[in-house]
Amino acid sequence: MQLDETATKAIALRMKKAHGHLARVIAMLEEGAECDSVLTQLAAVNKALSRSGYVLVATGLQQCLEAGDGPDSVDVKKMEKLFLALA
């Protein structure tokens, strides 16, 4: 399944923001920032990436439903596997 361009751009933007945030966390670590500060920021990056993944799966599911013949057109096992990959 290929996502439409609008969805792809929005998800990519989320990931790019997380990428920039991670670069700042790495710099904090290399500059000797306090461990708790680095871990707090790393947790924020992790959450941002996780949310990007959930948005990606949810968007794909929505597009499958819209393009197919309703809920019966969705490969439930495939969607379950994708969600579990993020867990």
N, C-alpha and C positions, 0 to 999 in steps of 0.2 A: 504494500500500500504506500502510495506517495502522498504526502501532505500537500495541501495547496500552498501557494507562495506566501500568502498573508500569514498563515499559521507558522510556516517555517521561519519567516523573518522575525516574528514575535518571540519564538522559542530561542532562536539563535541570539537575539539581543539579550535575553535573560542569561544565556550561557556566557556571552561575552562579558557581561557585567560581573559574573562570578569569576571568570578568568582574570579580570583586572583586580578583583578583590583578593584572589589567591596570590597574585603577584605581590600585592601589598603585604599580605601575611608572611610570605617568604622573606620579604625585605625586613619586616619586623623581627623575624627570627634571626636573620643574619646580622642585624644591628644590635642584638642582645636585649630585645624587649622582654618584659616580664612574662614568665611562662603562662600565667593566668590570662593575660591580655592576648597572647598569641592563640591560646586554646579557644578563647571566646570568639575570636575572629575566624578561626578555622572552623568552628562549629557553624558559624553563620554562612560560610562558603559551602560547607557540606549541605546545609539546609537549602540553600539557593539552588544547588545542583540537583538535589532530590526533587525539589518542586518543579524544576525544568523537566525532569524525567516524567513526573506524574502528569504534567500538562501535555507532554508529548504523547503519552499513552491515551489520555482522555480525549485529546483532539483527534487522534487516529480512530478511536472508537466511535466518536461522534460522526466523523466523516464516513466510516463504514456503514453506520446506521442510515445516514442520509443517502448514500449511494446505492445501498442494497434494498432488499425487500423487508426492512424492519429488523427486529432483534434476531430473527431466525437466520439472517444472512451473515451474522457475526461468528467467527471461529472462536468459540468461548475458550477452548483450551489454549489457543495461541494468546488471547488477551490475558488469561490467567498467568501464563508463563511470563509475559511482558511485565505485568504488575509485580510478580514475585521476584523478577530480576532486580527490581528497585528496593526490595525489602532488605 
